[in-house]
Amino acid sequence: MNKSWYQIKAMDESFHITIHGVIGDWGVTSEDFKYELEKIPVGAAITLHLHTDGGSVIEAYAIHIMLRRHSSNITTVVDGIAASMGSYLFMLGEKRVIPANAFLMIHSPKGGQFGTPEENSAFTDFLFQIKSEMVSTYVNNSNLSEDEVIEMMKVDTWIRGDKAVEMGLATELDEEIDIAAQSSISLGAFKNIPESLQALNVQSKNLIPSAVVDIIEKPEGNMPDTKEIAATKAANKVAIDTAVQAAIVAETGRKNEIVAAFGDFSTDHSELLQACIMDSETTVAQAQTKLLKAMGEGVKPLGAAGVHVEVGKTGSERFVDDSVEALLGRAGLGQVGSANPMRGMRLDAMARESMIVSGSSIVGLAPMQIIGAAFTQSTSDFPVLLENAMHKILQSAYETQDDTWSRFCAVGSVSDFRAHNRYRVGSFGNLDKLNESGEFKNKAIPDGERSQITAGTKGNIINLTRAAIINDDLGAFVNLASSFGRAARRTVEADVYALLAENAGLGPIMVDSKTLFHADHGNIGAGVALTVAGIEADRVLMGKQKDIGGNDYLDLRPEVLLTALSLGGTARVINSAQYDPDTANKLQKPNMVNGLYKDIVDSARLAGTRRYSFANPASAPVVEVAFLNGDQSPFLDTENGFTVDGVRWKVRLDYGVAAIDYRGATTDAGQ
């Protein structure tokens, strides 16, 4: 009889792992699982099938980490029920499939141990750390908020397949299945069991409850002997002790970082500091946010006390710098100096202070009038400080937004919005012998090639109303700027992929009236699948490219592979495999394209089997993104006045995208 709760099989050019039953049962540990997993090539496509009531938290947590590190191309499938740690493993999938009548079940991890109060306290910290990891995993793989997930985990929460897709916990709904026909699992330890699963509720006290950390007695029948049980318990005790010690170190670090974050303000906010330290789920960032909020409560404008900022710089300059620093600090984008008088000040209070610093009278003005005057008075610095803060937030969001175009495109600059030429000069070929008279031959200057790129402008207008300022809606202010910074970088990304997608993936029309990828350009493959042989064909195709005059070979080599997201894992396996993964006997034929690509880019913006190979964009540019005057950052214009109830910003990015040469790239439609 097979006593393992998992099976690993190679099927359909991928690997299928089946976990049915209690995770960690029968003395089979994550170490056994790791031994089997190492037989699967790193990065290979994996399909994980689940029908489980959970099991050992430690074993499931270890398996989750091992699979996540082993491959980014994982599909998870619920074969009936994925409860407790089973639902946590389900979150591993980039593609998560669940039948309409199947179920996920989530709850907090459970466990206990025999020991001193100090030992039990450490164990509790360990459970909190595991819970925090589970909460983050559920939130990051759904459209649920952290508060919603935490509330659901307080009880045994059962989620039917169709509801799981609606919540984003699953990505794909499958047809209904016969759950009763699946292998038997125990639901006896659970509560709130749906009516449709009541028939499967095996009320056996001998079966292992789900999501229990420690090892307890096993059911009768096919039992390991006493020595095996003792050895298993001892091994798991070591694993638990190690995990507990790691949790203690992490929790101690969290507490120390929170104390450091409070710094000089720990005395004035000692109760808040203690509350943050005692709440194991409060992160350092959350503690900082709570501190800033507490510091801002009841703060009065400095002008009310007749105090003006006149240190170092002029009052106006210093006021703007301090205000911008304070706004960025409240937004979590920087530190606020303890001597900054604007620290914790609300937006409406800053508007009032800007009037006082400028020497304007605010006697008898209502709050809404003060804010209006702060925007319209020529001496007020309020619009300036808002623009400076908005620009910094915009820049930060733009710079931190991930992209892929910069990994295979060249970056250029244009001086205006006219069409700018990109020239490539032909080569002379090889040097000629001297003639019979010992004279050198005259060589004609070869014709060159020309392509063009034109910059354009893209942007939007955003508003911050006086009402939002009165309400101190810092979230609206920060979110607007951050969203537009990220949108600016995504816009460039979308335009580059739209260019490649033209003409069914063959790219735009070049100045020679042919598509970027064209048979006459010698850069279209023969429709070979993404294999070692296919990549070798791409390499040979690029290596045959000649210079403009056709005099000599350019000897280009592919360095970047661009594929659909679904092919990224396969591409990485092929590129890193020591032996040819496509041959029957991998130990006899070395991989002839091992390490060919320095970078593999897989994007959800591509679909199907088409792939692109690019040479180094610095030496053989194919697609260029040109920015006006070389400025890659979005620009901010501000409008204040009577036509705007507050302030209006125009965010724009000036750039162009074009294909400038075909020799440094190949494409293959694949299979």
N, C-alpha and C positions, 0 to 999 in steps of 0.2 A: 504493500500500500504506500502511495506517495504521501509523506507526512509534511510536505512543504505547502505553504499557503500561496506560493507564487510559482509561475512557470515562465521561462524565456525561450522564445522560438523565433527563428529567422523566417520571414514570410514576405513575398511580394516586394523584394528589394528593400524591405525595412524589417524592423525587429518588433515583435509583439510580446509585451510583458503582461501576464494575467495575474492579478491579485484577487483571489476569491477566498473568503474566510477571515479569521482573526489574524491580524498582522502580528508577527512575533510568536505565533503558537508553535508547539512541538519542539522547542529548543532551536528552531531555525532563526538566526539572528540577521541583523543588517550586515554583519561581516560576511555571512554566507551569500547574501544578496550582492554585496560588493564584488565578491569573487566571480560570480556569474556575470555581473554587469561589465567587468573588465574585458570580457570576451567580445563585447560589442564595440566596433570602431567608434572612437570619440567623434561626436558630431553627427552620427548616423540618425536617420529618421526612426523614431520610436513611437509605437502606439501602446498606451497603457490602459488595459481593461480592468475595471473595478466592480466588484460585488462584495462588499465587506461591511461589517458592523464596527470597524475600527480596530483597536488593539493597543499595543504599547506605544505610548507617546514618543519615547526615546527612539524606538525602532523606526516609526513612521517619519519622525523628524529627520533622522539620519538618511533615510531613503530619499526624502524630498530633496535634501541638499545634494546627495550623490547624483540624482537624475538631473537636477538643475545645472550642475557643473558639467555633466557628461554631454548634454546635447541641448541646443536651443530649438530643435525641431521635434517637438513632442506633441502628440495628439492624445488626449485622454477621452475615454469612453466609459459611460456608466452602463454596466450590464444588468443592473437591477436596482441596487441600493449602494450609495457611497455615503456612509454615516461616519460621524466623528472625524477621526484622522483620515478616513477614506475621502471625505469631502476636501480636506486639506491637500491630499495628494492629487485630487481632481484638478485643483487650481494650477498644476504644473503645465497644463496644456496650452499651447498657443492656440490650438483649435480644441474646443471642449464640447463633446457631443453627448447628448442625453436623450433617451426616449421620452415621449410626452408623459407616460405614466410611471416613469422611474422617479427615484427620490434622492435628494441630497439631505443630509442632516448635519447641522452645525451646533456646537455647544462649547462651553469652556472645557479645557483639559482637566481631568480629575486624577487624584492620586494621593497617596499618604505613605508615611513610613514610621517605623518605631524608632524613637530617639529622644534626645534631650530637647528642651524648648529652643535652644540655639540651633540645633540640627533641623528641627521642624520649621523654624523661621527661614533658614537657608533654603529648605526644600520649597517653601511657599514662594520665595523670591524666584526660584527656578520656574515654577508653574506660571507665575506672572510674566516672566520673560517669554516663555513658550506662547502664552496667550497673546502677548503683544505682537509676536511674529505672525500668529495666525490671523489676528485682526488686520494687520497690514496686508497680508496676502489676499484675504477676502476683499478688502477695499480696493486694492490695486487691480483686481480682476473682476470688477463689477461696476455698476453705477450707483452703489450704495455708499452712504456716508459712514464715517468711522463710528458716529453715535448710533446709527441704525444697526451696524454689525454688532457692536458691543451689547446692545439691547437684545438682539436675537440670540446671542451666545449665553445669555443668562439662563435660558431654559433649553430643552431639547426642541429645536426648531426644524420642522420637516418642510422641505421645499420641493414641490412637484416639478417635473421636468419643464413643462411649459412656463411655469412661474420662474424657474431658474434662468431660462433664456430671457425672460422679461427683465429680470434683475441684472442681467449681464454676467451672472455667475457661470453660465454656459453660453457658448457662441453658436451652437447649432442644435436644432430639434430633430430627433429621429423618430421613426414610426414606433407605435406602442409595441411592447413585448410582453411575453408571458413570464412575469417575475417568479411565479410559483415553480416554473420549470428550471430556474437557476439553482445552483448549489445552496444547501441549507445554511443559514446563518441565524444567530440568536438575536432577538430584539428584546429579550426579557429585561435587560437592564435599562431600557429607555422609557421615557414618558411621552405623552401626547402623540402616540403612534396613530397615523392616519387610518381611517376605517378600512381603506382598500388593502392595508398591510396587516390587519388584525389576524388574518388566517395564517400569516407567516410568523406570528409572535410565539416563538418556542419558549415556554415558561420553564426553562431548565436552570436551576440554581447552580448546577455544576459547570455550566458554560462560562467562559471568561467574559466579564463585563467589558464593554468598549471603553476606550480612552483611559485605561488604567495604567499608571506608570510602573508600579512594582509587579513582580511576578507572583502569581498565586497558583493554587492547585489546578491541575488539568483534569478534563473529563475522563471517565473510565474508558478503557478500550484503546489498544495500540499505544499504550503509555510508554514513554522512555523509562529506563530503569532508574533506581534511586540515585545512583552515581551521576547519571546524565542530568537529572533534575537539579542536584546539588551544584554541579558544574555550571549549569545554565544560570541558576540563581546567583552564583558567585560572580560570573561574568557580567550579568546585568547590574549587580550591586556596584561593581567597578565603574560601569558606564554611567550609572546614576550619580555616583560620587563625583565623577569627572564633570558631568553636566551641571551638578549643583555648584561645584567650585567655580565653574565658568560663569554661572549666573550670579554668584556672589561678587566676583570680580567686576562683571558688567554693571551690577546694581551699585556697587561702591563707586565706580567711575561716574555713573549718572549723578549720584548725590554730590560728589565732589565738584563736578562741572556746574551743577545748579548753584552751589555755594559760591563758586568763582564768578558765575554770571551775575549774582546779586551784588557782589563786591562791597563797595562802601554803603550800599543801600540796605544791607542785611539787617542793620539795627532798627531802622525806621520801618522795615517791613518784615519783621521777624516772624509774625504769625503766618504770613503768606509763604515765606521761605520754608517754614516747618511743614506746612500743608503740601507744598510741592515735593519736598523730600519724602514725606510719608506715603504719597500716592505713587505707587510703582509705575502707573501708566502715564504719568506726566513726564514728557520729554524735556530736554534742555531748552529746545526752541519754544515749547509751550510755556515753560516757566518764565522765559524772557518776555513773552507776550503778556503774560499775567502781570509781571512786574511793571512793564511800561503802562499798562492800563491803570494799575493802582497808582502809579506816580502822576498820571494825568488827571485823576479825580480831584476836583475842587481847586485846581490850579487857577489862579487869577492872572490876568494880563499884567505884565510888569509896568505898563504905562499907568495903571490905576494907582500905583504907589509913587509915580513920578520918576521912575528909574529909567534911564536911557543907556543904550549900549554904545560906549564910546572908547572901547579899549583897542589899542593897536591900529586897526583900520578905522575909517570913518564910521560914524554911527550907522549910516545906510548900508555900507558894504558888509560890516560886521553883522548887522541884523539879517541880511540875506543869507550869508554863509551859515550862521547859527540856525536859522530857520530851515534851510535845506538839510543840514545835518540832522536836525530834530525830526523832520518829516521822513527822511530815509531810515532813521533809527526806528521810528514807529512802524515803518513798513517792513522791518526785519532785514534791511539791506545795508546795514552799517552800525557802528557803535556811536553812541552819543556821549560826549565828554561830560564828566560830572560837573564841570564849571559852566556848561552851556545853559544860559538863562531861558532858552526856549524849550528846554527838555520837557516832554510831556504836554506841551501846549496844544490846544485844539486849533483847528483851521480858522474858526471864527475869531478866536482870540488873537491869532497871528494877523488877521486882517485889521483888527482894532489896533494892535501894536504898530503895524505899518503906518497907520495914520498918525499916531503919536510921534513916531520916530521922524516922520516927514514934516512935523510941525503943524499939521492940519488940526482944526478944531472938530471935536466929535460931540460937543455939548448938545444935549437934547436930541441926538440921533438914535433911532431905533436900530436894533441889530441888523435888520435887512438893509437899512439905509447906510449903515457904516460899511457893510460889505460892498454895496453898490458904489459908494464913494471910493473905496479902496481900489476898485477896478478902473475908475474914471479919472481920479485925481492924478495929474501928471507927475506929481512928486512922490506918489505912493510906490513902494517897492513890492507890494503884494503880488502883482502879475509876474514880476521878475522872479521872485522866489518860487512861485508855482511852476513857471516854465522851466527853471533850472532843475527843480526836483523831478518834474515830469520827464525831462530829457534824460536825466541820469537813470531813472527807472526804465525808460524806453530802451536805452543803450544796453543796460544790464540784461534785460529780457532778450534782446536781439542777439547778444553775444553768447548767451547760454543756451539758446534754442539749437537743438541738434539739426544737422543737415547731412546730406550725402553728396550733393552736387560738387562741393569743393574737393572731393576726393578723386574726381575724374575730369573736371573741367579746368580750363585755364582762366585766370583772372586778369582782366585788362582795364584800361582807362580810356575815356573819351573826353574831349574838352567841351563839347556842346551836343545838341540834339540832331545834328546833321548825320548823314550816312558817312561812316569812317571806313576807309579802305584798310585791308590787311593784305600785304604783299608777301609773296614767297618767290625768291629769286631762283632761277634754274641753275644747274651746276654745269661746269665746263667739261665734265667727264675726266678722263685720264690725260696726263701730259703726253704730248707727241714727241717722236724722235726728231732730231735735227735732220734737215734735208742733206742731199749729197754735197752741197756747198758749205755745210756746217752752219746753216742759218736756222733760226727759229721760225716756226710757222705762225702766222697770225691766227688768232682764235676769235670767232664771233661771240659777242655777248649774248647769252641765251635769253629768250623771252621768259618773263615771269608769269605768275598767276595772281589773281586778285579776288578777294572776297570782301564782303562788307558787313559791318555791324552798326546798329543804330540804337542809341539809348532812348528810352521813353520814361514816363513818370507814372507811378501808381501810388495811390494813397487814399485816405479817408479823412473825414472831419469828425471830431469827438468833442463833447461838451461837458463842462462841470458847472452846474447851476448854483445860484446863490443859496437855494434851499438845501442843496447837498452840503454846502459849506457850513450853513447854520446847524445842520444835523451832525456836523463833524464826520461826514461819510468818507473817511480815509480809505475804506475798502474800495469804494467806487473810483476814487482818484488813482490808487495803486493798480487796481485790476484793469482799468482802462489803458494805462500806459504799458503794463506788462503784456496785455493781450495784443496790442498793436505792435509792440516790439517783436513778439513771437510770430505774429501774422506776416510781418515784413520779410522775415527770413524764410518762412514757409512759402511765400509768394514766389521768391526766386527758385526755390526747390520745385514748385509746381510747374513753372515756366520751362525749366530745363527738361523735365520729363515730358511735358507736352510737345516740346520740340522733337525729342526722340520718337514720340508716338505718331508723328505725322506720317502720312502715306503708309499706313499699316505697319509701323515700326521701322520703316526704312529711312526715316528722318526727313528734313526739309529739302526743298529744291535748291541746289547750289547755283552759282553764277554760270555753270556750263549747262544749265537746264536739266540736270540729272539729280536724282535724290542723293543724299549723303552716302547711303549704302546702295551701291548699284553694281551690276555685273561689269560694266565698263570701268568701274573704279577698282575692281579686283578685291573687294572687301566683303563679299557675301559668301558664307559657308554653304555647304551642300545639304544642309538639313540633318546634321548628325546630332544625336542625343548628347546630353551633358555627361560625358564619360572621359576617361583618359584619352581614348582615340579622338574624341570630338575636340578636346582642348588642344591636343597636339596638332590637329588640322587647323585650328584657329591660329596657332603659333606660326605654322608654316605659311599660312595665307598672308599674315602680316609681314613676315620676313621677306616675302617676294616683292614688296612694294619698291618702286623705283622713284628717283627724283623727278622733278618737273620735266626735264628734257629727256627722260628715259635713258640717261647715260650710265647710271650706276644704281646699285641696290642701296636702299637706306638702312638696311639691316636693323629694322625696328623689332622690339620684343614687347609682348603684352605684359603689363604690370598690374592692371586693375580689371577685375571681372565684375560685370554688372548683371544681376539676375533678378527674377521675381523672388519674393520672400520665401516661397515654398521650395525653392531650389538652393537657398543659401547653405543649408546644412550639408547637402550632397556636395556642393562645390567645395566647402571647407574640408570635407573628408577626402575628396580626390586630391586637393592641393597639398594636404599635409600627410597623406598616406605614404609610408615607406615603400610598400609593395603595391602593385596594380590591383585595386579592389575589384576590378571587372573581370579578372581571370579566375579560373576554377582553382588553380593552385597558386595562392598569393605568395608563397614562400620562394617561388622560382623566378618570377618576373618582377624586377624592380619597377617602381612607378616612374616613367620617363618624364612626367610633368610635375614631379614633386617640387614644391616651393616656387613654381613658375610665377604665380601672382603674389605681389607684395601686399595687396589689399583685395578683399572680396566684399562687394557692396550688394546687399540684397534689400529690395525695397518693395513695400506694399503698393507703390505706384506703378509697378510692372505686373503683368499677369501672363499666364501661359508659359511656354517653354523657351521663348526667345531670350538670347543672351548677347551681351556686348563685351568685347575685349578692347581695352584702351592701353596705348603706350603711355609713358610718362608724360603728363600734360605740359610739363615745363619744357620738354625737348621736342615733342610732336603734338601740339595742341590740335584738338578736333572741335570741341565745343568751347566757346569763350563766353564768359559773363563779364561784361564791361560796365564799370560804374562811372558816373559823371565825376570828372576830376579825381578819380580813384577813391572817392569816399564811399566806403561800403556800408556806412551806418545810415539809418533813416534820419530825415531832417524834420525839425519841428518849427512850425510857424504859429504865432499866437495872435488872436483878435480879441480885443476888449471893447467895451463901449455900450452905448444905449441900445443897439440892435441885438445885443447878446445879453441874456439874463445870467450873467456870470462870466465865463471865459470859454472861448472856443479854440481848439488846437487843430491844425492841419498837419497830419503825418504823411510824409511822402518819401519815396525811395526812387532815385533816378538810376536806371540801369538798362541794359539790353542783353539779349541772349541770341547767339547765332552760331551756326556751324561754319568754321573757317577753313577746314581742310579735311580730307577723307582718308589720308594715308595712315594716320595713327590709330585707326580703329577698325574692327571687324564685327560682323554680326552673323548669327546663325539662328534660324527659326527653331532649331531643335526638333524633338519628337515627343 
